Amino acid sequence: MAQLKITPAAASQIRQVLDERGHGLGLRVSVKPSGCSGYSYVLDFADEAANEDIAFEEHGAKVYVAPDALAMLDGSEVDYVSEGLNRFFRFNNPNVKDQCGCGESFSV
């Protein structure tokens, strides 16, 4: 069974943005071929769940993953971090073998 961990900080941010939007079920995460290392994460908000989506729920927030991205994301942790003036979702993904210098893309 695939696993995806949602940190309390990520869950709080997901809930906050959904509250501000006034609708939505959770965060949708997928991957696409991109960048110099192979793949990049794609984030969007899920307003409805597709039949094939795999949902992970923790700390009162849901993350939806398409089946074709599941193998690349299995075992990952979704976090929300602040670094200086920047705030963003960070993926601590044990499947990543290499990533580009800017951190925008990765290979598995």
Beta strands, then each sheet from edge to edge (+ up, - down):
strand 1: 4-6
strand 2: 26-34
strand 3: 38-46
strand 4: 54-58
strand 5: 61-65
strand 6: 76-83
strand 7: 86-92
strand 8: 98-99
strand 9: 106-107
sheet 1: 1+ 6+ 7-
sheet 2: 3+ 2- 5- 4+
sheet 3: 8+ 9-
end
